[in-house]
Amino acid sequence: MTNTEGVFIPAKVDPEKLKSVLEDVGWRAVGGRAGIYARFAPPGDSVARSPSVIVPLDSHAPDYSDAMAFALSILTQDTDLWARAIYPRLAVATSDEFRFRKESAAPSGLIPWRSGEMLVESARLTLLAGAKSFLGSARHFVNRHGRFANRYLDQILMGQTAPGSYIITAYAPPHVAIPLKGKADVENQIAGVGTAQVREVTEAVVRAVEATTEALEHYRTSGSLAGFENGVSRGISYEMTNAILGMTVNSDEADISIEWDPTNPAPSGISSRFSFAPPDVEPLSHAAVKLAEDESSRSVTIMGRVHLLAKKEAGSPGVFGLDSLQSEGPKKVRVRLANEADYHLAVRAHDDDLALLVSGTLEKESNLNWLYNATVVRTLGSISEYVSSARRTSSRGTSIPGQTDIFDESQ
């Protein structure tokens, strides 16, 4: 890699990859000779300031290196486009590319801060949920296969956002091996025993997203959540529905797309773009609750306000208190989480005064109500909205002597 006046240029560039990148950023193929070179013209609005580029294709030609260096030097003249959209993709020799896009009312290329945080978190959770499904299907993984999924995530690079909509980019190098179990011995890894290729896991991620999209389509035509239940064997899970829910909520539209590395054969029979819209929030939310429930015990879902955060042991999922904002059921519960990642969602809800939707197994111990093996289904809006609604409901009902009023600010 060379650095010319602050502009980084990769030392080695695959010409097929370069052609694909140029087409993606708006350059047009305008001629060439098969196997020798391809000529590209810049986007229509930049013809006056950017010459055409000749991409050499024959790596065995005597002047190949010089011709490629000259082509790259022309492309670096638009320093913003080079740094933002071309260089990051060339710097990674081979990679499949995810794009997580969220449209909002903010100006082009911008997004409200909290929505941006949620988009990054949702992209991460989508990759983790799909990676878990590579090792086996489940309605609710909780911590199962979590270490393997994190090893997959450790191989992924995050790119800059693209112009226009707000887009999170993830680059997945297809041929990197991931140990199926931690600390796999070096000889087995070299031989490919006890490992999975990143491309294989990436395909599992995409197929799980595809199955979730098809379940949404089934809901639109039938009003039934059966598609989510039936799609568990194909990768649908609480984790996946909740991840996509996070992308879709508070958006005008959202989508996930995958571009397979052009130097490797793309998998067949799999879609490459999946779109979501505001009406999908309701079925995704209901499906997440349903998939999070443990059908062998009494599972409940409670909406409330977080308080009394406590994470006493390192590595433990954590415990917090929840003041219910519902008219029925216990008014206060202690929540013991099943998944450590959910604790951060509870902290955020506490810090930002957001209502939280939690599902788990309700048990009574002495005078305390506990929600065990609990999962955060999603964060909701401002607590004040739900408090006002509850007050209106309460004013029409009858108070119960001795019952604590969680809306009494003197408490």
N, C-alpha and C positions, 0 to 999 in steps of 0.2 A: 504494500500500500504506500502511495506517495502523497506528500502534502505540498501543494503548490499554492503559496500565499493563503493558507488557511482553508483551501479546498482539498478535501481528501479524495483520492482516486484509487480504486482497488487495483492491486498489481495484476490480477488475473480476472478476466470477465468472460463468461460464456456468451457467445454471440447470440444464441437462441434466446437466452434469458434477456439480453439487452433488447432484442427485437420485441419481445413480449412486453417489457416495461415501457418501451417507447409508445407502443400502441395503446397501452393503458392510460398514459398521460396525455394522449391526444395527437401524437405524431402519426403521419400517414405514410404507408408504404407506397412509393411512386415509381418503382422500377428496380432493376438490378439483374443479375445473372445467377441462375440457380447454382447453389453450392459455392459461389465465388464472392458475391457481395449483394447487399440490399440497400437501396437508397430510401431515405425517409425525409419527408418534408415536415416542417414544424406546424403546429396548430395554426389555423387560419388567421387568428388575430396577432400572430407574432412573426409572420413571414418577413416583414420589413426589417426586423432586427435580428433574425436568426437564419443562418444559411441551412441548406439541407445537409444531412449527415449520411455518409456512406459507412455501413457496418460491414466489415470484412467477415466472411464466413469460412474461408479455408484456412484453418489454423496451421497448415503445413506450408503455406505460401511464404516465400522469403521475406516479404514486406508486411506480413500479418501484424506483428507487434507494433510496428510504426503506424500502420493504418488504424489499428484499434486505438492507440494512444491519441492519434489526431482526432478520431471520432469522439472520444471521451472529452478531449479538450474543448471541442465545440459545444458539447452539451453542458459543460461547467460554466459557460458564459451566462446562462440564466442561473445564478447562484442559488436563488430561492427554490426553484423547481428541482435543481440538482440535489440540494441538501435535504429537501423535504420528501421528495417522491421518487427520485431515481437512485441516488447513492445508497440509501438504506437497503434497498432490495438487491442491489448488485453486491453489496458488502457481504451478504450471506450467500455463499456459493450456490447452495440449493435449498429451497424451502417451499413448503406449501403455505399459503397465505390466507389467514382468516381476516375478515373485516366485520366489525360490530358497529353498526350505524344507528344513530338516534337523531331524529329530526325534532327540533324545538322551535319556539317562536323567536329565539335569540338570533342576532345577525349571523350571516354566513360564517361558518368556521368556529362559532362560539356556542357555549352551552351554559345554562345556569350551573353554578359550582356544585351544588348538591346532586343535580342530575348527572353531572359529569362523574362524580365519585361513584354514583350508583351504576353508571354504565361500565366503568372499569371493574367494579366488583362483580357485576353480572357477567361480563366477559370471562373473568377468572373462574366464576362458579360454573359457567357453561363448559369450559374446558375440563374442569375437575370432574363434573358429573358425567360427561361423555367418556372420560378416561376410566372412571370406575366401572362403567358399563362394559368396557373391554374385557374385564375379568369375570363378569357375570351380571345377570339382571337382578333387580330388586326394586320393590316399591319405594323403599326408603333405606338408603345405604347407611345413614348416620356416619360412623367412623370407618365402616368397612371399606377396604381397598384405598383408604385415604393416603397411605404412604406411597403406594404405586402411583396414584394420581398426581401427587406432589412431585414425584420423580419425573413424570411426563412434563409437568409445568416448568420444572427447572431447565428443560431443554428449549423452552419457547422464548423468543425475543419479542419485546413490545416495540412497535414503531410509532412514529409521530402521527398525529391526526391529519387527515386529508382535508383539502379545502371544501367549501360547501357545507354539507352536513357534518356533524361531529362524528368522526370515525376512529375507533380504536383498532389498530392493526397488530396481528400476532403472526410471527414467522415460525414455522415448525419444520426443522430440517428433517427430511424423510428417512435418512439412512442411519440416524443415531440409534444405538441400542439402549433400551431401558431394562434394567434388571427386574424380573417379575417379583423377586424377593430382595430385601435389603442386603447389601454387602455380598452380592454374588461374586464368586471367585473370578479372578482375572482370566484364567484359562477358559472357563465356560463362557465368559462374555466374548472373548475373541472368537470362539467357535460358534457363537450364536445360541448356545444352550442356556435355557433359563432366562432368556431375554425376549423383548418385543421391539420391533422397529417403530420409531415415532410415526411413520406413515400409517402403520396398522392401527395405532391408537387414534390417530387423527381421523381415519375413516370411521372408527366407532363413534367419535364425537359427532361427526356429520350425520351419521345414520340415526343417532339418538335425537338430534335436532329435527331431522326429517320426519321421524316418527311422531314427534310432538306436534309438528306442523300439520301432519295428516290427522291427528286426533282433534286439532282445532277445526279443521275443515269438516270433520264428521260432526262436531258439535254445532257448527253453523247450519248444517242441513237437518240435524235431528234433535238438537237441544239436549243431547245425552252425553254424559262424561264417560260412556263405555269405551270410547276410543282410547282414552288415557289408560284405563285398566287393561285393555287388551294389548296395548302397546308396550307394556312393561318388559316383555321378552325381547323387544327391539331397542331397548335403551331408555324408554320413558321412566322417569323416577320423580320423586318429590324434589330432589336436588335440581333436576333439569327444568321442571316446570317452574320452580321458584326462581331459577336463574333467568329464564326468558321473561318471566313476570317482571323482574327488576328492570329489564331493558324496555319493556313495553309501557309500564306505568308512567304517567306524566310525559308522554311523548305524542307528537302528531303522527308519527309512524316510526318503525324501526325495522331493521333487517340484519341478518347474518349471511355473509357470503364466503365462499372458499374458492381460491384460485390455486389449482394444482400446479406444482412446479413443472415448467414445460420440458425439462430435460428428463423427466420420468413419466412413464405411461400413467394417465389419469385412470382412476378406478371406474369401472363401468356400472351402469344402473344406479347411479346416485346423483341427486340434484346438487346444484351449486349455489343456490340463493333461496333464502327463506324469509318471508315478509310477515310482519306483525303490525296490528293496528289497535287503537284504543278499545274497540269492542272485545278484543281478546283478553283484556284484563280480568273480566269477570270469570270466564271459564278456567283460565289459568289459575286464578286464586282458589276457586272451588276445587279444582283438580289437585292443587298442592295440599290443601287441607285433607282431602280424601286419601291421597297417597301417603300422607304423614301419619294417618291413624293406624294404630295397632288393632287389628280386627279381633284379636284374642282377648282384649281387655277393654275397659271402659275408657275410651279416648274422648277428650273434649277439646274444644277450641275456645279460647278466651281472648277478648280484646281488652287491653288495659294500659295503665300508665306505669312505667318502670320506676322502682325505687329500691333502696337497700341493696345495691350491687355488692357482691362479695365473691371474690375468686381466691380462696384461701390456699389452695395447693397449686404449685407450678404444674402446668400441663393439664390441669383438670378443666372440664368444660365450663364450670362456674355456676353460681346460684344468684338469683335476684328475686326481689319482691315485685308483685304486680297488683295494682289496684284495679279491679274490674270496672269497665265502663259499660257493662251490660246490665240489663234490668233483672236477669235471672242468673242463678248460680251463685257461688261464693263471691263475696265482695273483695276478699284479699286472698292471694295464694302465694306460696313460695315456689319458685320455678327452679328445678334442677335440670340443666341442659344436657342433651345427649351429645352435642357437637360443639367443640370449642369455638369454631368459627362463628356460631350464632351469638356468642357472648359479645363480640364486637358490634353486632347489630343492636343488641340490647343497650350497650354503652352509647351508641350513636342516638338511639331513640331517647335515652335519658338526657343526654346533652342538648339535643335539639327539641325537646318537649314534643315528641311524636308518639302517637298511639302505636301499640304493638299488638300483632295477632300471633298468638302462641298456641300450639297444639301439644297435648301430652296425656299421660295417664293420671287421672285425678284420684287422690287417696287422702283420707282423713286421718291425722295423727294427733291425738289429744284435741286441743282446740285449734290446731293449725291445718289448713288445706295445702297439700303439696301437689305439684304437677311434675311427675317424674318422666324421665326419658323424653324431655320436652324438645320441641323444635320451633324455631321462629319461622312462622309462615311468611310474614312480610311486615315491613313497617308501613304505617298508614300516614294520615295527615296530622296536622297540629292537634294537640290534645284539646285545645280550647273549642275546636269545632265539635268534638264528641262530648265534652262537658256540657256545652250549651244544649246539645240535643238531649242528653240525659236529664238535664234539669227540666226541660220542657216535658219530657216523659214523666219525670218524678212529680211534677206539679199537678199532673192529672191523676196520679195514683194516691195510695195511702201509705204514710210512713210507718215503719215497723218499730215499736218501742225497743230501745236498747241497741238498735242497729247503727253502726258507725256510718256517718255521712262522709264519703270520701271527697265530696266537693266542699266540705266545710274548711275554709282556709285557715281556721284557728287550730286545726288538728296538728 
